[in-house]
Every structure is written in C-alpha cells, then in structure tokens.
Amino acid sequence: MSFFAIARLAWADLRGSFANGLSGFRVLLAGLTLGVAAVAASGTVVESVQAGLTNSARVLLGGDATAQRLYAPPSEADLNLFQSLGKTSTIATARVMARRDDGTGRSVLAELKAVDAAYPLIGQLTLSPNIPPATAFAAQNGVPGIAVEAALLRRMGIVVGDAVRIGTQSFQVRAIISQEPDAAGGAFRLGPRIMTDFAGLQASGLIQPGSLITYKTRILAPTPRQDDKLASTLQSRLNTENWRILGLDDSARRSQRFLETVGKFLTWAGLTALLVGGVGVASAVAAAVDQRRTVVAILKTQGATNRQIVLIQSLVIGAVATIGIALGLILGGMAPWPVRALITTEALPAAPIPAIYPAPLLQAAAFGALITAIFAWWPLLRVREIPAANLLRDTEGALHSPIPFSAWGLLAALIAMILYLMTQTGDTPAMGLGFAFGAVMVLALLRGIALVIQRIGVPLLLRPSVGLLGRLALTNLTRRHAPMVSMLVALGLGATVLVSLTQVQGTLSNQLGDARKDDYPTYFFIDIQPHQLTAFQNIIAETPGADLQETAPMVRGRVTLLNGKPADVQAVDPSVRWVLRGDRGFTVAKTLPRGADIIAGSWWPESVPPQPLVSVAENVAEGLGLTIGDTVTVNVLGREVTATITNLRGVNWASLNINFAFVFSPGVLDGAPQTLIATVNVPPEQEIGLEHALAETLPNVTAIRVADVLKRAQGISDVGGQAILAVTAVTVLAGLLVLGGAVSAGLRQRLNEAVILKVLGARRKDLLRVTAWEFLGIGLIVGAFAVIAGSMVSWAVVTFVLKLNWSPVWAHAGVVALACVVVGLCTGGLIAGRILSARPAQRLRHL
C-alpha cells in the first residue's frame, strides 16, 4: 500500500469524524487548544511587554546612558567628560521624611528627586496645574517649591499650596506630578515622589557625609547611531570603580526581571494544563481506537500491515492535533491585544506592543505536538493487536507481541526533545527539568494510587457487610474502564497545584500579616549620623514604652571580586544575583549579630584581627559558590577591600532584624563614610510623638515604618495570590475537560448496565445511591491526595526555596478538598440523570 493510499484512507476516516462532529476527539481538541493557548499567551504577552520596555528604553533610562554613584555628585572633570559625549542632565535621589509644616499628622516616607534645568532629556514632565518645572521649584519669598504625587497629598491630608517640611526646610506644594517620564527606570520606591531642584535639596540640610543620596547623570547621544555604544564608551573612559554605568539594556531592569519570572510561571502553568490535556489525549486516542476496531479488522483482512494501520491512525490523530494546536496558537497569539487594553500605565512602566511574536508561538506548538505524540504513543500501538476476527466476534486485543525497537527509539527521541525544551523554561536547565520531573511524578503517583485502590476494592467485593449497593459501587470503581483513573489524574494534578500554591501564598500572608506584627520592630531608622547617635538614643529613652533594639553602622559599596576573579552576575545562582547588582550595604561588628547562628567556622576574637575578615550569610555564600577561606573584594568609593571568609551565618531574613549579607571585622571599613541604622519598638499610641520629636531634633533621619512596608508587601502578595488562582484555573479547566471525556466514553456501558438492573428490579433510588457512593468516594480520594501532596510540596518550597517557616492555612486546603468532593458529586449527578432517564425498552433493542 502506497503512502498516497494510506493518506486517502486517513482522510476518509477524518471526514467521517468531522461528519459526526469529531465524536471521540472533542476532548483531545479542547485540551490541546486550551493548553497550547495558555503557553502561547504567556509567551506572547511577555514578549509584547518586553517590546514595550525596549521601545521606551531611552525614556525609562532618561537618556542613552546613565552614570550613577552614591554619596558624591559628579566632579567638574566628570561633567566635562559627560558633556563631551552628548547632552547631559544630573539628578539626585534620596528617601526622606515629609511632614506637615503645622506639626500635625504623621510623617510620610517619600522619595525625593532633585533635578537640574536640563531635566528631562527625553520625554515630558507634566505638572498639574500646567506650569514650567522652573516655576514650580523656584523660591518665592524665601520658600522653595516642590511637585508631588497625588498619593502624598492624600496621605498627609493637604492640598496644593500647603507647606511641607523636608529636613530643616519648609517647602510649598506648587503642583501635582501628572507624568514623570523616567518614573519606572529607578529603584524600588517605598513612598510617593517629591520633586524639587538642587537648590531645594541643598536648602533641606539633607546633604551630610554618608547620607544615602544617589547622583545620576544621564547622557543623550548626539546621533541615534551612537546610542547603543554610549554605555561602553563611558565604561572605557570613566573611572568605573566609583561609578555604575547603565545602558539601554538596563532600563527598567526590575520590571524586566519581574516579567521574566512571571513569564516562567505562566509557561509552567500552561504546561501543567497541557500535561493534564495529555491525559485527555491518551483517553481520546484509546477511545478512538476502540471505535475503529471493525474498520481496523477490515483493513487487516484486506492485507494491511500493522505499520500501515498505525500510520493511518497516526495521520488521523495528527490532523486533529494540528487543528487543536492551530486554534490554541490563534487564541494565544491574540492575547497581547486584550492585555494592552486592560493594563494601565500604573501597572507597567511602558505600554505593551501587540504583535505576532513567532518565537513563543513556535515553542507552544512544539510543546503541544510533543505532548500529543508522547501520550498517543501507547494507545496507537494497541491498533496492532486488534485481530481480524473482530469482524466475527467482539474480542479484546492486548499488546502481547514485542514492541519494535523503532517505536522505543521514537519515544526516546520525543522525550529527549521535550526535556530539551523544558530546560529553556527556567533560569537554569535544572529548574525546567525539575518542573518536568515533579509533574511526571505527580501523574505517576496518581495513576499508582488509582491502581492500588482498584486492587483493594476487589477483596471488599466479597464481604457481605458491604451490602448489595456497596458491592455495585465498588464494582464501578474497580472495573477496567472505570472513570476513577481519569478523574484522579485529571483533577488530582490541578487540585494538588492549587493546594500547594495557596499554601505558599498563605504562608507569605502569615509572615507579612497581623499574626506576626508583634515580632517585628515598629521602625527602621536610617541615615543617622555617627555624631547624632547620643541624641537619637536620648529621644528613644524619653519616649514612653520605646525600646531601641539594635544599632549598626552601614557603608554602601559593591562586590567586585570573588576569589580574585570579577564577580559575574550571570555565573551565580539566580536567587543571590541581587548581591552583585548595584550598591549593597555592608557593616562591621565585634560580636555576632542578633538572631544569627554560626553554621560553619568561628567568629573572630574580641581583639581587633590582624587581617580583614568577613562573615557571609550562608544562603548568599552558597549561591555565590563561596566557602570558608575564600576571599571577597568590595569597592567603597574607589577603595578596594579584600577580606577572607572566616564563618558562615544562618540568617532569618523574615525576622526583620538588622541583617547584612556581609559583616566585616572591626576596623576594615574605617575611613569610609558611614551612617547608622537602628530598629525600634514603640507602642502605637507613641508613634506620632516619636516621629515629631525626631523631626524637630534630627530632621535628616529617615523613619521607615515597618507596618506600612508590610501592608504594601501584603498587597503585592494578595495580587500574586489572585493571579495564582486565575492561572491555576486553566489547569483545573483542562482537568474538567478530561473528566468529561472519560465520563462520556463510559456512558454507553453504564446505560446498558442500568437498563439490565432496572429489568431485574432495581429501583431509581438504588441506582442513584450507587452512583452517589461511587463518585463521592472518588471526590474524597482526590481531595485527600491534593491536601497531602499539595501540603508536602508547599512545605518543601517554603522551607528550602523561600527559607521561611511553613505556616499553612488549612482552611484553604479544606476548601479545595471540598471542591473536589462537590465536583465528584456533580459528575455523579449528571450521570445519574442520564441513567434515570434511560428507557429500558429502547436500550434493550440495541444491546
């Protein structure tokens, strides 16, 4: 038989399927469409947002390149160099406390930006009322002006024209910031924006030795052809020991990293749906093979070989799968357009650019095709064993003959290809492979549990105590085509993922919520000058109930060398790359910091060590590939300091104690500009009084109220939890589709059995009870497995990945388990309705 003849037979089979409304292939088509659409949508949405960020890179960065450093503004020589490369603008940013000038209300943590006359180099600063920035910032009657975000006015209860005190200076609010072009190009913001000019910053009294003020000079290339080379030119011509150079690729880096993380999560969610859909593929192919037993037997009597028959059915399955994949690609490829309409500029720094992005679509199509081929492999091999005698009698075939080596080779190649694709979905190949291994293990475990239950149910059938109805329900559970296997696999994976994610989110909420507020300090105070420590301690001592928990010196610098080699961000574990990005805080200590434990090595002696030593947090050292005896080199204002690691500390970052990744021995950082940070506990009724006392005496000190930060983090966590529920719904929907297909496949046999039972005298309520007991049992099994397996997964993630104490919310897990039971009962109810409506006379004529 030629390939043309085989293709004609496959086309005839496919036309028959279309004529019957794709009966038997609907689950395959729906599952593939949903899974491929989820994977494609995640990729195309991320690509569209990334394109928007790239398109707006110059606006977000404020130019074509940025040179920034802490503590000191650019020197005259630096400015001459910058101006020789293009048009320049310098800004300064700092965290400050803003308070009403009348002394009432609570102080508000804000982000101050001082700009020069050239700001912005690109984009538009829009104020309301629409006045020039120079007018908004100019001093009037000796009072400088500021422009603020509307959020600051709401939080302080003031309006445009009122006075706000920052540092030692009173400012008048002249305008509201309607649009700040480079708002998303900077660091994470803890408070609303305040904008003024450098004269206002100087008048505030905030510029002191060691104050955490970052100076950024933006440069705009004279011609577009030079914009991508400007950062590298600066890197080669500037003393980069003091400066950090940012190019267009670094614009909105925080948003880009967030997008990459979200994209991976969405891709894995789509792949989970595809895996569940793969179970539906296997069921649909098996059902299609059973429906074609007579056709296959006829082909065999006409001389068709097993290979030809498998090829015919493979072409049919492949055609249907292609339709499902194509529909999924269309739906997923169109996702950027509705996302563009829904996302606001507050959610993203740049508007997404909707378009057709081939790379994520090709990846989604490859995943869909490979999963289809892998899950259809075994059911298609069953076609070989359908005997020609099936024309004369209804016989069941089984795979007794050996599977050809070529078939095993094909399966191995398919698995190798999908594993390779999985390595591209995580920060590291191990992350993608870990996801694949975990998903397969859960599916295999669910399948194994179903088989064990079926085996256990057989002996129970022989027990008289079970009763007739109980034996009928057990028979339905243990028979060959029982829906329990498909229901366990289809709903079990989605429910397990749902329990694990909600438990992780619940743990994060518990860590950030009211349940932990008594364990946290009330305030973090930063920018305390060393000569102000005594005055600060006196203010705390005079505040009733206030407790000064810790103080520590802090110096800002960068990690430049690890064991004498340049610190490469991409070469270290993704979880600690933040250590090598930009400036970090370092401290010195004579004794072990509060709440830390020595994991390896020993603390240095109380006397000053003869050489520079450093203590490193254990998780940071592990991620950087460091151990005791290795060296770390840091740069502080151009001074290189190399220290030897003498111990590793266990740090509970969630405790909100003063913790540093690197703690140096005394004397190592002497001479560097230092400020002090402190944590303070204070009763709620004394908070405003403490803020006012510090504002009057130490106006340069910034107070970070922990409750406000936690509230913001809680909001982010809640949004993440809602996103988790929405994304997991795709997997659950895929499971419901597979469940529907499994139930439909066995419905005919159930109706025939029900008719026989009715003829033998079974009452309607007896049939209803049997079905209810069966599917109630399935729902309970699925719910119990989801709670146990999902809790174990969440415990592992929280303990070993997030390094937090696991605090599950059992109510959430109980809701998922209850939902599984409800789904089971609803499924049983639908089947019972069909059974009770079946007419014995009509069914008996077709038995």
C-alpha positions, 0 to 999 in steps of 0.5 A: 500500500502506497503512502498516497493510499494510506493518506486517502484512507486517513482522510476518509476516516477524518471526514467521517469524524468531522461528519459526526462532529469529531465524536471521540476527539472533542476532548483531545481538541479542547485540551490541546487548544486550551493548553497550547493557548495558555503557553502561547499567551504567556509567551506572547504577552511577555514578549509584547511587554518586553517590546514595550520596555525596549521601545521606551528604553531611552525614556525609562533610562532618561537618556542613552546612558546613565552614570550613577554613584552614591554619596558624591555628585559628579566632579567638574572633570566628570561633567566635562567628560559627560558633556563631551559625549552628548547632552547631559542632565544630573539628578539626585535621589534620596528617601526622606521624611515629609511632614506637615509644616503645622506639626500635625499628622504623621510623617510620610516616607517619600522619595525625593528627586532633585533635578537640574534645568536640563531635566528631562532629556527625553520625554515630558514632565507634566505638572498639574496645574500646567506650569514650567518645572522652573516655576514650580521649584523656584523660591518665592519669598524665601520658600522653595517649591516642590511637585508631588504625587497625588498619593502624598497629598492624600496621605498627609491630608493637604492640598496644593499650596500647603507647606511641607517640611523636608529636613530643616526646610519648609517647602510649598506644594506648587503642583501635582506630578501628572507624568514623570517620564523616567518614573519606572527606570529607578529603584524600588520606591517605598513612598510617593515622589517629591520633586524639587531642584538642587537648590531645594535639596541643598536648602533641606540640610539633607546633604551630610557625609554618608547620607544615602543620596544617589547622583545620576547623570544621564547622557543623550547621544548626539546621533541615534547611531551612537546610542547603543555604544554610549554605555561602553564608551563611558565604561572605557573612559570613566573611572568605573570603580566609583561609578555604575554605568547603565545602558539601554539594556538596563532600563527598567531592569526590575520590571524586566526581571519581574516579567521574566519570572512571571513569564516562567510561571505562566509557561509552567502553568500552561504546561501543567494544563497541557500535561493534564490535556495529555491525559485527555489525549491518551483517553481520546486516542484509546477511545478512538481506537476502540471505535475503529476496531471493525474498520481496523479488522477490515483493513487487516483482512484486506492485507494491511500491515500493522505499520500501515494501520498505525500510520493511518491512525497516526495521520488521523490523530495528527490532523486533529492535533494540528487543528487543536494546536492551530486554534490554541496558537490563534487564541494565544497569539491574540492575547497581547491585544486584550492585555494592552487594553486592560493594563494601565500605565500604573501597572507597567512602566511602558505600554505593551506592543501587540504583535505576532511574536513567532518565537513563543508561538513556535515553542507552544506548538512544539510543546503541544505536538510533543505532548500529543505524540508522547501520550498517543504513543501507547494507545496507537500501538494497541491498533496492532493487536486488534485481530481480524476476527473482530469482524466475527466476534467482539474480542479484546486485543492486548499488546502481547507481541514485542514492541519494535525497537523503532517505536522505543527509539521514537519515544526516546527521541520525543522525550529527549526533545521535550526535556530539551525544551523544558530546560529553556523554561527556567533560569537554569536547565535544572529548574525546567527539568525539575518542573518536568520531573515533579509533574511526571511524578505527580501523574505517576503517583496518581495513576499508582494510587488509582491502581492500588485502590482498584486492587483493594476494592476487589477483596471488599467485593466479597464481604457481605457487610458491604451490602448489595449497593456497596458491592455495585459501587465498588464494582464501578470503581474497580472495573477496567474502564472505570472513570476513577483513573481519569478523574484522579489524574485529571483533577488530582494534578490541578487540585494538588497545584492549587493546594500547594500554591495557596499554601505558599501564598498563605504562608507569605500572608502569615509572615507579612500579616497581623499574626506576626506584627508583634515580632517585628520592630515598629521602625527602621531608622536610617541615615543617622549620623555617627555624631547624632547617635547620643541624641537619637538614643536620648529621644528613644529613652524619653519616649514612653514604652520605646525600646531601641533594639539594635544599632549598626553602622552601614557603608554602601559599596559593591562586590567586585571580586570573588576569589580574585576573579570579577564577580559575574552576575550571570555565573551565580545562582539566580536567587543571590544575583541581587548581591552583585547588582548595584550598591549593597550595604555592608557593616562591621561588628565585634560580636555576632549579630542578633538572631544569627547562628554560626553554621560553619567556622568561628567568629573572630576574637574580641581583639581587633584581627590582624587581617580583614575578615568577613562573615557571609550569610550562608544562603548568599555564600552558597549561591555565590559558590563561596566557602570558608577561606575564600576571599571577597573584594568590595569597592567603597568609593574607589577603595578596594577591600579584600577580606577572607571568609572566616564563618558562615551565618544562618540568617532569618531574613523574615525576622526583620532584624538588622541583617547584612549579607556581609559583616566585616571585622572591626576596623576594615571599613574605617575611613569610609563614610558611614551612617547608622541604622537602628530598629525600634519598638514603640507602642502605637499610641507613641508613634506620632510623638516619636516621629515629631520629636525626631523631626524637630531634633534630627530632621535628616533621619529617615523613619521607615515604618515597618507596618506600612512596608508590610501592608504594601508587601501584603498587597503585592502578595494578595495580587500574586495570590489572585493571579495564582488562582486565575492561572491555576484555573486553566489547569483545573479547566483542562482537568474538567475537560478530561473528566468529561471525556472519560465520563462520556466514553463510559456512558454507553456501558453504564446505560446498558448496565442500568437498563439490565438492573432496572429489568431485574428490579432495581429501583431509581433510588438504588441506582442513584445511591450507587452512583452517589457512593461511587463518585463521592468516594472518588471526590474524597480520594482526590481531595485527600491526595491534593491536601497531602501532596499539595501540603508536602510540596508547599512545605518543601518550597517554603522551607528550602526555596523561600527559607521561611517557616511553613505556616499553612492555612488549612482552611484553604486546603479544606476548601479545595478538598471540598471542591473536589468532593462537590465536583465528584458529586456533580459528575455523579449527578449528571450521570445519574440523570442520564441513567434515570432517564434511560428507557429500558425498552429502547436500550434493550433493542440495541444491546 
